[in-house]
Amino acid sequence: MIDKTSSIFNNPQPKKVIKSANKSKQKYIKKYGDDSNKDYKISFKDIPTLDFINTSNIIFGEQNQKFEDNALIVGNIRMGFGHYRISIAMASAAKALGYKPYWLDLASFDATGSKMIREQNDMYSLASRISQKSKLFNKIVWEPLNSEGFKKISYNAKDQKNSELLVPIFRNIPKDIPYIATHVWPSQGAIHAGMTHVVNAIPDNWPMGLHLSEGAIHAVQTPFAYFGYKILNGFDKKPLNGIPEDQLKMVGCFIDHELLVDLENDNKRRKERIQNGKPLRILMTVGGAGAGFDMFLAMVKHLLPYVKENKVSLFINFGDHKDVYDKLVKKVDGINTNNFFNNYEGLKQLISDIKEGEAKGIYCIYSQNIFEAVYSTNLLMPVCDLLVTKPSELAYYPIPKLFMKHIGGHEVYGGINGREYGDSLPECPTKKEINAMLDRVISDKELIPHLCDRIDQLKKDGHYNGAYECVKLAVGK
């Protein structure tokens, strides 16, 4: 196993950083056991929700199954919904380009490395929720950690050492299969395991040491991210060696084939609905960590009169967070009229009906199936007019967007990117500001069409082709 901790892109790390990294790895081994000699057999299982892209889930089995000749693996973890959503985009692009996508969720196994990931994810989700309840914690701990703490190159040293624990999962995976990672740990684990065609798809616009995976091709979505990683600007107090050109590519936004193939007609229908005085279709998404409840509550209360006046139809995807729905119902009367709970087929039928038809009232969507929970938003995007979300992974998607307050300082730059490219309205950090912006979007019939025209132009420019480009990089094209 090649040491990726002592030196990162020819930037030697201090002895105390290396010592701390080794200590972290040993802590997890002591807690969860040493499985470095385990022979985990690899099998496959269908993912019914993603049957349209023929995706197979990689699981542990009794004996090894053979990958198809045109295999491409998407390595991921569940951390919120974002990395799953980007993974689906990669699998979609792979299928569109003629490859068989396989899904590898490194957090899903009964393995030491998987347990390490789940522990860290639980801590991240808890801190994310606390940050929304405590302004002091958010200001002193969460914002600085997400913007500056994770940015330090020394942070990468510990992650590199911990990710060595993931190697046993890869033991029976052929090393030359094209591989796209949508979180840095699956990328680091693959490199440590000797995988030779690894693309590290970086989800954020804010460059951070957290996302470094030396040996992989780092695929970024924006010019801002490219230059940040090219020179590792601000990753240490002293100047650093940056990422060489053969390991860094700017590819565009990571978007599903299904969202791009008919995008111009989706935008045409949006403009026609506004021109014809139809209710503005607003899609709100509850993230995978379930944070941001107070702002959701304020927006729903504010939009209720518009819904009653048939000026707005509201779609809320609660993901797999029924607890958020239950809290909202207790606070707001009249939102539990059109519920699609664990009714994925019913939701697909609704979407088919309203594509050219009418949508009125409030629609609440929930599924305990993680794939359905994530992909429901993808299904709804083409038939909605405005997406209201925090500026995380959805900040790059081709639909008019309005950003609620970010959660973690790294998300700020997703909102800035959308505003600068012109397919998004600005981030609104307070309840008052976001409700005022909703009023403006509802009353000003020129805003959404302008955003739609800009999205059409960005598509022509290849701005949303990042997932296709990641596939091409992984397969050597």
Backbone hydrogen bonds, N-H to C=O, Kabsch-Sander energy under -0.5 kcal/mol:
donor,donor_aa,acceptor,acceptor_aa,energy
4,K,2,I,-0.5
8,I,11,N,-1.7
9,F,7,S,-0.5
13,Q,6,S,-3.3
17,V,14,P,-0.6
18,I,14,P,-2.1
19,K,15,K,-2.8
20,S,16,K,-2.0
21,A,17,V,-2.1
22,N,18,I,-2.4
23,K,19,K,-2.1
24,S,20,S,-1.9
25,K,21,A,-2.0
26,Q,22,N,-2.2
27,K,23,K,-1.8
28,Y,24,S,-1.6
29,I,25,K,-2.0
30,K,26,Q,-2.5
31,K,27,K,-1.8
32,Y,28,Y,-3.1
33,G,29,I,-2.3
35,D,33,G,-0.7
38,K,35,D,-2.0
40,Y,38,K,-0.7
41,K,39,D,-0.6
43,S,41,K,-0.5
43,S,59,I,-3.0
45,K,57,N,-1.9
47,I,55,T,-1.3
50,L,47,I,-1.4
51,D,48,P,-1.7
53,I,50,L,-1.6
54,N,51,D,-1.2
55,T,50,L,-1.2
56,S,101,P,-1.7
57,N,45,K,-3.9
58,I,103,W,-3.2
59,I,43,S,-2.6
59,I,57,N,-0.5
61,G,41,K,-1.6
65,Q,42,I,-2.8
71,A,68,E,-1.6
72,L,100,K,-2.3
73,I,178,P,-2.7
74,V,102,Y,-3.3
75,G,73,I,-0.7
75,G,180,I,-2.4
76,N,104,L,-3.0
79,M,77,I,-0.9
83,H,79,M,-0.7
85,R,81,F,-2.6
86,I,82,G,-2.4
87,S,83,H,-1.8
88,I,84,Y,-2.3
89,A,85,R,-1.7
90,M,86,I,-2.1
91,A,87,S,-2.6
92,S,88,I,-2.6
93,A,89,A,-2.3
94,A,90,M,-2.4
95,K,91,A,-2.4
96,A,92,S,-2.3
97,L,93,A,-1.6
98,G,95,K,-1.6
99,Y,94,A,-2.9
100,K,70,N,-2.5
102,Y,72,L,-2.6
103,W,56,S,-3.4
104,L,74,V,-2.5
104,L,102,Y,-0.5
105,D,103,W,-0.6
106,L,76,N,-2.4
106,L,104,L,-0.9
108,S,105,D,-1.8
111,A,109,F,-1.3
113,G,165,L,-0.8
115,K,111,A,-2.3
116,M,112,T,-2.0
117,I,113,G,-2.0
118,R,114,S,-2.6
119,E,115,K,-2.1
120,Q,116,M,-2.0
121,N,117,I,-2.8
122,D,118,R,-2.4
123,M,119,E,-1.9
124,Y,120,Q,-2.3
125,S,121,N,-2.8
126,L,122,D,-2.2
127,A,123,M,-2.5
128,S,124,Y,-2.3
129,R,125,S,-2.1
130,I,126,L,-2.5
131,S,127,A,-2.2
132,Q,128,S,-0.7
132,Q,129,R,-0.7
133,K,129,R,-0.7
133,K,130,I,-1.2
134,S,130,I,-2.4
135,K,133,K,-0.6
138,N,134,S,-2.3
139,K,135,K,-2.4
140,I,136,L,-2.8
141,V,137,F,-2.4
142,W,137,F,-2.0
143,E,138,N,-2.9
145,L,141,V,-2.2
146,N,142,W,-2.3
147,S,143,E,-1.7
148,E,144,P,-2.8
149,G,144,P,-2.3
150,F,145,L,-2.7
152,K,148,E,-0.9
152,K,149,G,-0.8
153,I,235,F,-2.5
155,Y,152,K,-1.1
156,N,152,K,-0.7
156,N,153,I,-0.7
157,A,153,I,-0.8
158,K,154,S,-1.0
159,D,155,Y,-1.6
160,Q,156,N,-2.8
161,K,157,A,-1.7
162,N,158,K,-2.6
163,S,159,D,-2.6
164,E,160,Q,-0.5
164,E,161,K,-1.0
165,L,162,N,-1.9
166,L,163,S,-1.8
167,V,164,E,-1.2
169,I,166,L,-1.3
170,F,166,L,-0.6
170,F,167,V,-1.6
171,R,168,P,-1.2
173,I,170,F,-2.2
177,I,174,P,-1.1
179,Y,197,H,-2.5
180,I,73,I,-2.9
181,A,199,V,-3.3
182,T,75,G,-2.5
187,S,183,H,-1.2
188,Q,184,V,-3.2
189,G,185,W,-3.1
190,A,186,P,-1.6
191,I,187,S,-2.3
192,H,188,Q,-2.7
193,A,189,G,-1.7
194,G,191,I,-1.4
195,M,190,A,-2.7
196,T,175,K,-2.6
199,V,179,Y,-2.6
200,N,217,I,-3.3
201,A,181,A,-2.7
201,A,199,V,-0.9
202,I,200,N,-0.8
202,I,219,A,-2.5
210,L,150,F,-2.1
211,H,208,M,-1.4
212,L,209,G,-1.8
215,G,216,A,-0.5
216,A,213,S,-2.3
217,I,198,V,-2.6
218,H,216,A,-0.7
218,H,247,Q,-3.3
219,A,200,N,-2.2
219,A,217,I,-0.7
220,V,218,H,-0.6
220,V,249,K,-2.6
226,Y,222,T,-2.1
227,F,223,P,-2.4
228,G,224,F,-1.7
229,Y,225,A,-2.2
230,K,226,Y,-2.5
231,I,227,F,-1.6
232,L,228,G,-0.5
233,N,228,G,-1.4
235,F,232,L,-1.7
240,L,231,I,-0.5
243,I,229,Y,-1.6
247,Q,244,P,-2.1
248,L,245,E,-1.3
249,K,218,H,-2.9
251,V,220,V,-2.8
251,V,249,K,-0.6
252,G,220,V,-0.9
253,C,463,H,-3.1
255,I,253,C,-1.2
255,I,464,Y,-0.5
259,L,256,D,-0.6
260,L,256,D,-0.8
260,L,257,H,-0.9
261,V,257,H,-2.2
263,L,260,L,-1.3
266,D,262,D,-1.8
267,N,263,L,-2.4
268,K,264,E,-2.1
269,R,265,N,-2.3
270,R,266,D,-1.8
271,K,267,N,-2.3
272,E,268,K,-2.1
273,R,269,R,-2.3
274,I,270,R,-1.9
275,Q,271,K,-2.4
276,N,272,E,-2.1
277,G,274,I,-1.4
278,K,273,R,-2.8
280,L,311,K,-2.8
282,I,280,L,-0.8
282,I,313,S,-2.6
283,L,281,R,-0.5
283,L,386,L,-3.1
284,M,282,I,-0.5
284,M,315,F,-3.2
285,T,388,V,-1.3
286,V,317,N,-2.7
287,G,285,T,-0.6
290,G,287,G,-1.4
296,F,292,G,-1.8
297,L,293,F,-2.8
298,A,294,D,-2.0
299,M,295,M,-2.3
300,V,296,F,-2.6
301,K,297,L,-2.3
302,H,298,A,-1.9
303,L,299,M,-2.2
304,L,300,V,-1.3
307,V,303,L,-2.2
308,K,304,L,-2.4
309,E,305,P,-1.7
310,N,307,V,-1.5
311,K,306,Y,-2.9
312,V,306,Y,-1.1
313,S,280,L,-2.3
314,L,361,G,-2.3
315,F,282,I,-3.1
316,I,363,Y,-3.0
317,N,284,M,-2.7
317,N,315,F,-0.5
318,F,316,I,-0.8
318,F,365,I,-3.1
321,H,318,F,-2.3
322,K,320,D,-0.7
324,V,321,H,-0.9
325,Y,321,H,-1.2
326,D,322,K,-2.8
327,K,323,D,-2.0
328,L,324,V,-2.1
329,V,325,Y,-2.6
330,K,326,D,-1.5
331,K,327,K,-1.0
331,K,328,L,-0.5
332,V,328,L,-2.2
335,I,332,V,-0.5
338,N,362,I,-0.8
339,N,337,T,-0.6
340,F,364,C,-3.3
342,N,340,F,-0.6
342,N,366,Y,-3.0
347,L,343,N,-2.1
348,K,344,Y,-2.2
349,Q,345,E,-1.9
350,L,346,G,-2.4
351,I,347,L,-2.5
352,S,348,K,-1.9
353,D,349,Q,-2.2
354,I,350,L,-2.4
355,K,351,I,-1.0
357,G,353,D,-0.8
363,Y,314,L,-3.2
364,C,338,N,-2.2
365,I,316,I,-2.8
366,Y,340,F,-2.2
367,S,319,G,-2.5
370,I,368,Q,-0.6
373,A,369,N,-2.8
374,V,370,I,-2.2
375,Y,371,F,-2.8
376,S,372,E,-1.8
377,T,374,V,-1.0
378,N,374,V,-0.7
379,L,375,Y,-2.4
380,L,376,S,-1.9
381,M,377,T,-2.0
383,V,380,L,-1.1
384,C,380,L,-0.6
384,C,381,M,-1.4
385,D,281,R,-2.1
386,L,281,R,-1.8
387,L,400,P,-2.8
388,V,283,L,-3.3
388,V,386,L,-0.5
389,T,387,L,-0.6
389,T,402,L,-1.9
392,S,390,K,-2.6
395,A,392,S,-1.7
396,Y,393,E,-1.3
397,Y,394,L,-1.5
399,I,397,Y,-2.1
401,K,423,D,-0.8
402,L,387,L,-2.7
403,F,426,P,-0.8
404,M,389,T,-1.8
404,M,402,L,-0.5
408,G,406,H,-0.5
411,E,408,G,-1.8
412,V,409,G,-1.1
413,Y,410,H,-0.7
414,G,411,E,-1.2
415,G,411,E,-1.4
416,I,412,V,-1.9
417,N,413,Y,-1.7
418,G,414,G,-1.9
419,R,415,G,-2.0
420,E,416,I,-2.5
421,Y,417,N,-2.5
422,G,418,G,-1.5
423,D,418,G,-1.2
424,S,418,G,-1.1
425,L,401,K,-3.1
428,C,403,F,-2.8
434,I,430,T,-2.3
435,N,431,K,-2.2
436,A,432,K,-1.9
437,M,433,E,-2.1
438,L,434,I,-2.1
439,D,435,N,-2.2
440,R,436,A,-1.8
441,V,437,M,-2.5
442,I,438,L,-2.3
443,S,439,D,-2.0
444,D,440,R,-2.9
445,K,443,S,-0.9
447,L,444,D,-1.0
450,H,446,E,-1.6
451,L,447,L,-2.2
452,C,448,I,-2.6
453,D,449,P,-2.4
454,R,450,H,-2.0
455,I,451,L,-2.3
456,D,452,C,-2.3
457,Q,453,D,-2.0
458,L,454,R,-2.5
459,K,455,I,-2.3
460,K,456,D,-1.9
461,D,457,Q,-1.8
462,G,459,K,-1.7
463,H,458,L,-2.5
465,N,462,G,-1.6
466,G,253,C,-1.6
467,A,253,C,-0.9
469,E,465,N,-2.1
470,C,466,G,-2.2
471,V,467,A,-1.9
472,K,468,Y,-2.1
473,L,469,E,-2.3
474,A,470,C,-2.4
475,V,471,V,-2.1
476,G,473,L,-0.8
477,K,472,K,-3.4
